[in-house]
Amino acid sequence: MYQSRFKILAAGAILAIAGIGISSAVTAPVTQASGHGTLFVTNSDGQQVRRQFSLSGRKNPDGTVKGNAVLHNPAFTVDNGQNYMLQIDISCMNVVGNTVFFGGTTKRTNDPTLVDAVFFSVEDNGEPGAGSDKISQAMFWDDDPTTTGDPMACLNNVAGDFEMLPIESGNIQVRL
């Protein structure tokens, strides 16, 4: 009788531990940030133009980050006269309060001088996003095309590193 109670208790303990393990694997935290929007910037002719962006990033429970961002900025043109365009493969996310710093590599651009590690940040200030959410400009590792920066340097960013500009339309959402 004593032995059968012990077996029941041991089986119950194993199931409880297994259940805790399964529960924590299912509910492991994932950080996500996504959004799109427009903000006004001034081009070289002094005209207000719309800088448009979209982004999506996800930090998995194991710490790996996957995502992408796209920027279209008609405030300046490249040598062939086209408006500036940038696509980023995001591989780093650093969440500080309601601000997320991103690091990534240039996937595609029409400016061959800007092909290095790239960094930017977004700020989610609630709903609606227009007029309250913010985004920074894209910052590159350096101006030397012979060096390559490390996108993981985004982990060193702190509030105030990048000037944040309010978006005119759109929404940024950060989910922890």
PyMOL commands that set and color helices and strands:
alter all, ss='L'
color gray80, all
select helices_A, chain A and resi 2-26+151-156
alter helices_A, ss='H'
color red, helices_A
select strands_A, chain A and resi 31-42+48-59+65-77+83-96+99-109+117-123+134-136+139-140+164-166+169-175
alter strands_A, ss='S'
color yellow, strands_A
deselect
rebuild
show_as cartoon
